[in-house]
């Protein structure tokens, strides 16, 4: 194939100095290697990858070489290519889109560089959702989220975003609300199935595993799409519940497979997990997702929740959760929102091991303190600006 043949196949030029957009379907049959194809400074111009192809008659379709670029390794055989034919030179500029055109039509297909674009698009949907956080302490778990007020006709306190899965666990989701409701319904089914089988509430880790497996199944088939939500799951495994018979590495010590009260007392505790659209889930001390996740993560890291010396009480966690939501909302301060918070404590704590909304008096105290803290930060910034001007 000659250089003019490459020009005709890729550009379908209709005249010099004319810009056009053409859809090229499967332009590469097998391995088509072009010489003198070089990337311009690895630059991305408005989401476009820019390449320069100098006209050349040296085309090798069989033997790879270090100075040749395998065009078949580009992201898509279905590429929208914008071409500019420079009349005074034999140089052509290609602007190839960096999206997964062709490979993002189904979530059962990987791109050549091993990416699943449908899942990545689902993550983008979550990143534009409401900010949600979870805080885990030694004494329990606090869940909080912001609810953007989309209409003045909405009734305050309704349209809850934090749901109870079982008496000992709750979940808050960021992203597409219908998807979140469906995922919450599935989580309740899993908790009910566990309770019917084992006559006990489901452990938080087991619930996170089942939810992650269910979400991951929606990334395997072309007939469905991934969930457009990230879920933060929090709960407390009761100390009073005996271990399940037949657990790996824990043989029976008394009776026909039962556990002694001494061993039961060592069980239980808080759990906090985040399930992503890919089905991946991790355990966290502090988790954040949604539009204000970066600011929220920065504030959570300051609390040093993973430190053995962390002395944060459950009430302190409620106060911090309210403050963090208000800090994260600063990027969208032009939009009004409602704060929603729930908590779960140990059996001897304020919730008696149950997932419940934060009491109204504590809620109002936390919200008032959060607003005051935010106003104090604004005053300090103004004073600092005045000092710099002087």
N, C-alpha and C positions, 0 to 999 in steps of 0.2 A: 504493500500500500504506500503510495507517495504522500508527500506533504499536502499536495492539493487535494488528494482524496480525504485526508484527515480534515482539511478545511471544509470540504463539502459535507462530510458526514456529521461534523459537530456544529458547524456554523450555519450551513444552508444559506450562505450569504446571498443577499439580494442587492447589495450595492455598498460602496464604501461609506464610511462615516455615518452609518445608520445603526441605531440601537434597537434591539428587538429581544423578545423573550420567546423561547421555544421549549416545548416539553419533549425531552429526548427519552424514549422508552428503550431500555436495554441497549445502550450505545456500545457496550463492550461484549463481544462474544468471546468467551474464554478469557485468556490473558492478553490484553492489548497493552503493550508497553510503549510509552511515548518518550522520546528524548527531549532534553532541554526543558522539562517541566519543573518549575521551581516555585516554591511558595514565597509570597512576598512578606517577609518579616513576621511570619506567623500571625499576621494581623487579622482581626475580625472586624469587619465594617458593617455595623448594623445587623449583626447576626449572619453575615456572609463571610465565607472563606474565600480569599482572593488568591488566584493563581495566575501565572504568566506562562503562556506557551509560545515559544519562538518557533517559527516555521522551520521544519527540517524534513529531509527525505529519508532519514535513517530511522526506520521502524523495525522493531524486532518483536515478533509475535510468539517466539518459542523459547528463547534463552534469556532468563533474567540477568540483570546486571546491577551493580551497585549505583550507577548513575542514571538508572531508569526508575520511573515510578509506576507501580502497578495500579492502573486506573480502576481495576475491578475491586480494589480495596476501599474505594470511596464509599460513603455511607449508604448510597442508594443507587440502584440502576434506573430509578425513576427520578431524575433530577431536573429541577427547573434551573436552567443556565441562562444567565444574561451575558450577552457577548457584545463587545465593542470591536469593530473592525477598524483598525487604524490605517488610513489610506496611505500615509507616507512611510510606513514601515511594514515589515513582515512579522509583527508581534500581535498576538491576540490575548486579551484579558478575559479570564473566566471568573465569574462570581458565583460560587456554588453554595446553595443554601445549606446551613448547618443543622437543619431539622431532619428528622428521620423519615422523609417522604418515601412512601412505599413500605417501609418497615414499621410504621406506626399505625397501619390500618388494622392490625390484629395483635392482641397481646400474646398470641401463641407463637410469634415469630421473633427471633432475635436478629438484631442488626449485625453486620460483619464484625463490629468491634464489641460484640457481646452485651448490648444494651437492650432493655425492654422499654420502649418509648411510652407505651400506654401506662405503665407504672409510674414513669417519671412525670407524665402529665397529671396523674392522680395526685402526686406529691405537690405539684404546682397548685392544684385546687385547694389542698390543705393549707398551703402557705398564704393563701388569700382569705382564709377563714378566721373566725374569732379566736382570740388568744385564750388558751387554756393552760393551767398549771396544776401540778400536784406536788405536795411536800410530805415527805415521810420523816417522822421523828420516832424516838423510842416509845412514845406514849400513844401514837396513832398516826393517822393520815388525814390530810386536808386537801380537798379538791376545790378549785375555783375557776371561774371563767367570766368573760365579758360577753354580754348580749347586746349587740348593736341594735338600737331602736330604729327600725326601718319605716315606722309609721307612728304618728301621734295618736292613732286610734287603737293601738295595741294596749291591752290591759296590763298594768304593772304587776309583776309577780307571776304571770302566766308564761306559757311557752318555755318550760324548763329545758335546760340543756344538760343538766346533770341528772342521771337516772340511777335508781337502785336496781341492781341486778339480783342480789340475794340480801338477806338481812345483814350480812357481814361485808358486803362489797358494793361499790358504786363505780360508775364510769362516766366520763365526760369526753365528748368528741368535738373535734374541730374539722370543718370542711363542709361537705354537702349534708344538710340536715336530714333529708329522707334516707340517705345511706346510713347515717348515724342511728336513726330509729330502727332500721332493719337489723343493723349489727347488734344493737342493744337487745332487740327481741330474740335474736339468736343466742346471745349470752345468757339471757334468762332461761331459755330452753336447756342450755347446757347445765346451768346451775340446778334446774329442776330435775334433770336426768340424773345428776350426781346424787342429789338428795334422795331420790327414789331408790337408787341402787345401794347407797352406803348409809342412809338414814342420818346424814350429817351435812352441814353446809360445805360447799365446795371450797377447797383451798385456793387462795388467790393465784398461786403459781400454776395450778392445774387449769383454772379458768383462763388465764392468759395464754396458756399453751393451746387450749381448744379454740379460743378466738383467733389466735395467730394462724392455726391450721385452716380455719374456715376462710379467713381473708386470703390466705395464700392460694387456696383452690380457685379463687376468682381471677388468678393471673395465669392460669394454665390453658384455658379454652377460648377459642375464637368466638364462641356464641355468647360470652358474657364479657363484662368490663370490670376492671379493678374497682374496689371501694375508694371513693373519693374522700376518705376520712382517716384521721389518726386518732386513736382512742387511748386515753390515759385511764388505767384501771387501778383503783386503790381499794384496800380492804384490810381486815384484821382476822387472822386465823385464831380462833378461840383457843384459849389454854385449857378449857374444860373438855374439849373433844379428844377422844382417844384416837390413836393412830389407826389407819385402815389396815386390816389384816392382809398379810402377804406383801407388804411393802419391801422393796429390794433393800437388802442389807439390814433389815430390822426383823429378826425372828421373834416368835412369841416368847414371853417370859413367864406369864402366868396363864392358867386356864387353857381353854381351847382356842388359842390364837389371840387372846386378849392382851392388853398392855396394863402395866401397873400404874397407880396414880402418881408415883414418883416420876416415872418417865413422861406421863401426860403433862405434868406441871412444867416440863422443860420445853414443851411444844408451844406453837402459837407465836403470834407477833405480827407486826405490820408488813404490808407488801404493797409495792408501787411498781406498775409496769406500763410501758407504752407500746402499743401495737401500731405499726406503720402500714401504709397501703400495700406494700410488698408481702405482708404477713410476718415480717421480722419483728421480734419483740425483745426488749431488754428490761432488766430490773433497774430501778433508779432510786436515788435518795431524793432527787428533785428533778421533775420533768416539765418541759414547756413545749407547746406547739402552737401553730397559728401565725397570724400576721406579725404579732409582737414578740415572737419567740426569742429573738436575739437579745433584746433588752431584758426579757424575763430570765433568760439563762444567765446573763451577767449578774443579775441581782441574786439569783439562787446560789451561784458560786460563792458570793460574798458571805453567805450564811454558814459555809463549811459544814454542811449536813453530814458528810462522810467522816468527819473527824470523831474519834472516840470521846473527845472531851466536849462535844457539842451538847449544850445544856438547854436546847430549845424545847420549851413545853408545848403542849397542844394549843393552848391559848395564844402563846407567842406565834405559833405557826399560822393561826388564823389571822392575826394582826399583820404578819409579814405577807401572807397571801393576798390580802386586800391591797396592801401598799404596792406589791409587785404588779398586780393587774392595772392599777392606776398609772404606774410608771410606764408599763408596756403600751398603754393606750395613748400616750403622749404623741405618738406618730400619727394618730387619727383623732386628734383632739377636737376637730371640727364636727365629729359625729357623737351624738349622745349614746350612752350605753347604761345597762343595768349590771350590777355585780351579783353573781350567784356563788354561794359557797356551801359546801357540806363537809362533814368530818366523821371519822370513825375512831373510837378509842378502845382501850382494853376493857375487860369485864368489870374492873373496878374504877373505870374512868367515867366521864360524864355521859357517854352514849351507851355504856354497858355492852360494848362489842357490836353495836348496830350502826348502820349507815344512816345518818340523819342530817337534815339541814341545820346549819349553825343557828343557835337560838337568836331571836330577834334583838335582844338587848346587846349581846356580844357582837352581832352583825353590825348594828348601828355604831357601836363603839369603834369597831375596826374600820368601818368606812369613814367615819369622822376623822380618825387618826391618819388614815391614808391621804385624805384631802388636805389636812393640815400639814403633813409632811411634804406634800407636793407643792403647796403654797410657800413653805419655808425654803425649798430648793429654788423656786423662782425668785424669791426675794434676794437670796444669796447671789444668784446669777446677775441680777440687776445691780447689786452693790459692787460686785466685781467689775462689771462693765463701766460703772461710773468711776471707779478707782483708776482704771486703765486710761480713761479719757483725761482725768486730771493729771 
